[in-house]
Amino acid sequence: MAERSVINLQDYDISPENGFLPHEDPVKIIPFRAYIEWELVKFGKNLPDFINDNKIRTECHALHLLPEDSINKWNKKQMEYARMVYAFGASAFIHGQELPAVYVPEPLAKPLYLLSKALNKPPILSYDSYVLHNWRRKDPTKPIEVDNLEIIQGFLGTPDESWFILIHVNIEKEAAVLIKAIVDAVMAAEENNLIRLILALMAMGNTLFKMVRIFERMGEHAFPETYHNTRKWIMSYGNVVFENVKELNNEPQSERGQTGAQSSIIPSVVACLNIIHKETGMTNHLLDMQKYMPEGHRRFIKDIEARSKVREFVLTHSDSLLIEAYNHSVYGLYNFRKTHLDHATRFIHNQTTNPVGTGGTPFMEWLSQLLTETLEHIISTEWA
């Protein structure tokens, strides 16, 4: 990236209006050109019933195999929808009984692999399918806000499952302002524009606190006592064979489960503010999570990280208002992470003896470490 070149969000497949959510609302179904497409839509719609009736593995085996040329007939939005349904189906098949399955049957395995390859994503239900592409507006004329949303695909069809997903959608929508502020902050530091940087950092902090207020609505319709019913379906899988996918040579595959660590929001903030975390298993895990993000979003994080001189600019200029604005953003980040830890404690840690998160990590220990290290980046007013 050339020095001081304009950062164009569209180059990273980021929407100025919707942030990391898609530019246009996701499709709810794909067009019925053939029986197999109608069957896929029907499968997604009936997935909660298959799970509740303990028929999920039978129904997955009964699916007809999608012809490979079908994918070429779909646009990107339709491919995202189809991949989402197949990914939900694969996770339901694997986790649908007390003992996880050790394979994914061919009618799910082949299209999930091919669609994931076409979209440059791992073949598992990741955050982008679970959240970013899994919503529709009840009223198309009203904003993308949790009270005006419903999910397209779920495992159980329960209100708390939907609410859990849609709170994250609303947070992602709010983050559109944050992303633009990140770009402004990076550009301002390069241009030696103190006023622009102060305004950008204040906008970052304000938006992070607004995101926290949305996050705090989680408990309105999602409850710690029932979250385990949702959580089991989004766990990681290990040593699973994708049946008859020749490119994988019947070699067992292992992938991380869907987790908020696969959202691009906080890594972008960390990159912009030049937050440095001690290298541990946690930091390696967070880097690994980026491979589950859409390709453009991954590039955005890496480019912001390589380009941002925000903290250096703040320390060099020693301006009290600038330091206050930078600390406001750091406190916003801290507050968001603290809210995340509070939710993880209530919804997971206090409800289960399993210390491992859906992404396969000792989340309580690691989230606490993130909090401590975030606060260490507060700049003393003695610099001013």
C-alpha positions in Angstrom: 0.0 0.0 0.0 1.5 3.4 -1.1 2.1 5.9 1.7 -0.9 8.3 2.2 -2.9 6.6 -0.5 -6.7 6.8 0.1 -8.2 3.9 2.0 -11.2 2.9 -0.1 -13.6 0.6 1.9 -15.1 -0.9 -1.3 -11.6 -2.3 -2.1 -12.0 -4.5 1.0 -15.7 -5.4 0.3 -16.7 -3.2 3.3 -19.9 -1.2 3.1 -19.7 2.4 4.2 -23.3 2.1 5.3 -23.3 -1.4 6.7 -19.7 -2.0 7.8 -18.7 -5.6 7.7 -22.3 -6.6 6.9 -23.0 -7.2 3.2 -23.7 -4.1 1.0 -27.1 -5.4 0.2 -29.5 -7.4 2.5 -28.9 -11.1 2.2 -31.3 -13.3 0.2 -33.8 -15.4 2.1 -33.9 -18.2 -0.5 -32.4 -19.1 -3.8 -34.6 -19.3 -7.0 -36.1 -22.7 -7.8 -34.5 -23.6 -11.1 -34.4 -27.3 -10.3 -35.6 -29.8 -7.7 -32.3 -29.8 -5.9 -32.6 -26.1 -5.2 -36.1 -26.4 -3.9 -35.0 -29.3 -1.8 -32.1 -27.2 -0.3 -34.4 -24.4 0.7 -36.9 -26.9 2.2 -34.0 -28.5 4.1 -33.0 -25.2 5.6 -36.5 -24.3 6.6 -37.1 -27.8 8.2 -33.7 -28.1 9.9 -35.1 -27.2 13.4 -37.8 -29.9 13.0 -35.2 -32.5 11.9 -33.2 -31.7 15.0 -36.1 -31.6 17.4 -37.4 -35.0 16.0 -33.9 -36.5 16.1 -34.0 -37.1 12.4 -31.2 -34.8 11.4 -28.7 -37.5 10.3 -31.3 -39.4 8.4 -32.4 -36.3 6.5 -28.9 -35.2 5.7 -28.2 -38.6 4.1 -31.4 -38.3 2.1 -30.5 -35.1 0.4 -29.8 -35.3 -3.3 -26.3 -34.3 -4.3 -26.0 -30.8 -5.8 -24.6 -30.9 -9.3 -21.3 -29.0 -9.4 -22.4 -26.7 -12.3 -25.3 -25.4 -10.1 -22.9 -23.2 -8.3 -22.0 -21.4 -11.5 -25.6 -20.3 -12.0 -25.7 -18.5 -8.7 -24.6 -15.0 -7.9 -22.5 -14.3 -4.7 -25.5 -13.6 -2.5 -27.1 -16.9 -3.6 -23.9 -18.7 -3.0 -23.7 -17.2 0.5 -27.2 -18.4 1.2 -26.5 -22.0 -0.1 -23.2 -22.2 1.8 -25.0 -21.1 5.0 -27.6 -23.8 4.8 -25.1 -26.5 4.0 -22.8 -25.3 6.8 -25.7 -25.3 9.3 -26.6 -28.8 8.1 -23.0 -30.1 8.5 -22.8 -28.7 12.1 -26.2 -30.2 12.9 -25.1 -33.6 11.5 -21.8 -33.6 13.4 -23.2 -32.4 16.8 -26.7 -33.9 16.4 -26.2 -36.8 18.8 -24.3 -37.4 22.1 -21.2 -38.7 20.2 -20.1 -36.2 17.5 -20.0 -37.7 14.0 -16.6 -38.4 12.5 -17.7 -37.7 8.9 -19.9 -35.3 6.9 -22.0 -37.2 4.3 -21.4 -36.5 0.7 -24.7 -34.5 0.0 -23.5 -32.0 2.5 -19.7 -32.4 2.3 -19.3 -31.8 -1.5 -21.4 -28.6 -1.9 -20.1 -27.2 1.4 -16.5 -27.7 0.3 -17.1 -26.3 -3.2 -19.0 -23.3 -2.0 -16.5 -22.6 0.7 -13.7 -22.8 -1.8 -15.4 -20.5 -4.3 -15.9 -17.9 -1.5 -12.4 -18.5 0.0 -13.6 -19.7 3.3 -13.0 -22.8 5.5 -15.7 -25.6 5.2 -17.5 -24.9 8.5 -20.2 -22.7 9.9 -18.2 -19.5 10.7 -19.2 -16.2 12.0 -19.8 -14.7 8.6 -22.5 -17.2 7.7 -23.9 -17.4 11.3 -24.2 -13.6 11.7 -23.1 -11.4 8.7 -25.3 -13.1 6.1 -28.0 -14.5 8.4 -30.6 -11.7 8.8 -33.5 -10.0 7.0 -35.5 -6.9 7.8 -39.1 -7.4 8.9 -39.8 -4.0 7.4 -37.5 -3.2 4.5 -38.1 0.5 5.0 -36.8 0.5 8.6 -33.1 0.4 9.8 -31.0 -2.7 10.5 -31.7 -2.8 14.2 -32.4 -5.9 16.3 -36.1 -5.1 16.8 -36.6 -5.0 13.0 -34.7 -8.2 12.2 -35.2 -11.9 12.0 -32.7 -14.7 11.2 -32.8 -16.6 7.9 -31.4 -19.9 9.3 -31.3 -21.4 12.7 -30.8 -24.7 14.4 -33.7 -24.7 16.9 -36.0 -21.9 15.7 -36.3 -20.5 19.3 -36.5 -16.8 20.2 -33.4 -16.8 22.3 -31.3 -18.4 19.5 -32.5 -15.7 17.1 -31.9 -12.9 19.6 -28.4 -14.0 20.2 -27.5 -13.8 16.5 -29.4 -10.6 15.8 -27.8 -8.7 18.7 -24.5 -9.4 16.9 -26.0 -8.2 13.6 -27.0 -4.9 15.2 -23.5 -4.5 16.7 -22.0 -5.0 13.2 -24.3 -2.4 11.7 -23.3 0.1 14.4 -19.7 -0.6 13.7 -20.0 1.0 10.2 -19.4 4.4 11.9 -16.4 2.9 13.8 -14.8 1.6 10.6 -15.0 5.0 8.9 -13.4 6.5 12.0 -10.6 4.0 11.9 -9.8 5.1 8.3 -10.0 8.7 9.3 -7.6 8.1 12.2 -5.0 6.4 10.1 -5.2 9.0 7.4 -5.0 11.8 10.0 -1.9 10.5 11.6 -0.2 10.2 8.1 -1.3 13.8 7.2 -0.2 15.2 10.5 -3.7 16.5 11.0 -4.3 16.8 14.8 -7.9 18.0 14.7 -9.0 15.2 12.3 -7.3 12.6 14.5 -9.0 14.0 17.6 -12.4 13.8 15.9 -11.8 10.3 14.6 -10.7 9.0 18.0 -13.7 10.5 19.7 -16.0 9.0 17.1 -14.3 5.6 17.7 -14.8 5.8 21.5 -18.4 7.0 21.2 -19.3 4.2 18.8 -17.7 1.5 21.0 -19.8 2.7 23.9 -22.9 2.6 21.7 -22.0 -1.0 20.7 -21.8 -1.9 24.4 -25.3 -0.6 24.9 -26.6 -2.9 22.2 -24.5 -5.8 23.6 -26.2 -5.2 27.0 -29.6 -5.9 25.4 -28.6 -9.6 25.1 -30.3 -10.5 28.3 -33.7 -9.2 27.1 -34.5 -12.4 25.1 -31.4 -14.7 25.4 -30.9 -16.4 28.8 -27.8 -18.0 30.5 -29.9 -21.0 31.6 -30.8 -22.0 28.0 -27.8 -20.8 26.1 -26.2 -24.3 26.2 -29.0 -25.4 23.9 -27.7 -23.1 21.2 -24.0 -23.4 22.0 -23.6 -27.1 21.3 -24.4 -26.6 17.6 -21.6 -24.0 16.9 -18.7 -25.9 18.5 -15.5 -26.8 16.7 -15.1 -30.1 15.0 -12.0 -32.3 14.9 -10.8 -35.2 12.7 -13.9 -35.2 10.6 -13.8 -36.7 7.1 -15.7 -35.0 4.2 -17.1 -38.0 2.4 -16.0 -38.4 -1.3 -14.5 -34.9 -1.5 -11.5 -36.0 -3.7 -9.5 -32.7 -3.1 -9.3 -33.7 0.6 -8.2 -37.3 0.0 -10.4 -38.6 2.8 -8.0 -36.9 5.3 -9.7 -35.9 8.5 -10.3 -32.1 8.8 -10.4 -30.0 12.0 -11.8 -26.4 12.1 -12.7 -23.8 14.7 -16.3 -23.3 15.6 -18.2 -20.1 15.1 -17.2 -17.4 17.6 -17.3 -13.7 18.0 -13.5 -13.7 17.7 -14.1 -14.2 14.0 -15.7 -10.8 13.8 -13.4 -8.2 12.1 -14.5 -5.3 14.4 -12.2 -5.5 17.4 -9.1 -6.6 15.4 -9.5 -3.5 13.3 -9.7 -1.3 16.4 -6.7 -3.0 17.9 -4.8 -2.5 14.7 -5.7 1.2 14.5 -4.8 2.0 18.1 -1.6 0.0 18.0 -2.7 -2.2 20.9 0.1 -4.8 21.5 -0.7 -8.1 23.3 2.0 -10.4 24.7 2.5 -13.3 22.4 0.7 -16.3 23.9 -1.6 -19.1 22.8 -4.3 -16.4 22.8 -2.6 -14.1 20.3 -1.9 -17.0 18.0 -5.5 -18.1 18.3 -6.7 -14.6 17.4 -4.5 -14.6 14.3 -5.9 -18.0 13.4 -9.4 -16.6 13.7 -8.7 -14.3 10.8 -8.7 -17.1 8.3 -12.5 -17.5 9.0 -13.2 -13.9 8.1 -14.1 -12.8 4.5 -10.9 -12.3 2.5 -11.4 -8.5 2.1 -11.9 -8.0 5.8 -8.7 -9.9 6.5 -6.8 -7.6 4.2 -8.3 -4.5 5.8 -7.1 -5.6 9.2 -3.6 -6.4 7.9 -3.3 -3.1 6.0 -4.5 -1.0 9.0 -2.1 -2.8 11.2 0.8 -2.2 8.8 -0.1 1.4 8.2 -1.4 2.9 11.5 0.9 5.3 13.3 -1.9 6.6 15.6 -0.3 5.8 19.0 3.1 7.1 17.9 1.5 10.3 16.7 -0.3 10.8 20.0 2.8 10.2 22.0 4.9 12.5 19.8 2.5 15.5 19.9 1.7 15.3 23.6 -1.5 17.3 23.2 -3.9 17.0 26.1 -7.0 16.9 24.0 -5.4 14.3 21.7 -4.4 12.1 24.6 -7.9 12.4 26.0 -9.4 11.3 22.7 -7.0 8.4 22.4 -7.7 7.2 25.9 -11.5 7.5 25.2 -11.1 5.0 22.4 -9.0 2.7 24.6 -11.6 2.9 27.3 -14.3 2.1 24.7 -12.4 -1.0 23.7 -11.9 -2.0 27.3 -15.6 -1.5 28.1 -16.6 -3.6 25.1 -14.2 -6.4 26.0 -15.3 -6.2 29.7 -19.0 -6.6 28.5 -17.9 -9.6 26.4 -16.2 -11.2 29.5 -19.3 -10.5 31.6 -21.5 -12.2 29.1 -19.1 -15.1 28.7 -19.1 -15.5 32.5 -22.9 -15.5 32.8 -23.8 -17.4 29.7 -21.0 -20.0 29.6 -18.7 -20.2 32.6 -21.4 -20.2 35.2 -23.5 -22.7 33.2 -21.0 -25.4 32.2 -18.1 -27.4 33.5 -16.5 -27.2 30.0 -13.8 -24.4 30.1 -13.4 -24.4 26.3 -15.2 -21.9 24.1 -16.9 -22.6 20.7 -13.6 -21.6 19.1 -11.7 -24.2 21.2 -10.0 -21.8 23.7 -9.8 -21.4 27.5 -11.8 -18.2 27.0 -12.1 -17.0 30.6 -8.3 -16.8 31.1 -7.7 -15.3 27.7 -10.5 -12.7 27.9 -9.2 -11.5 31.2 -5.7 -11.1 29.8 -7.1 -9.0 26.9 -8.7 -6.7 29.5 -5.5 -6.2 31.5 -3.4 -5.5 28.4 -5.9 -3.1 26.9 -5.8 -0.9 30.0 -2.0 -0.9 29.9 -2.3 1.3 26.7 -3.9 4.2 28.5 -1.5 7.2 28.1 -0.8 9.3 31.2 -1.7 13.0 31.0 1.9 13.6 32.1 2.8 13.2 28.4 0.9 16.5 27.7 
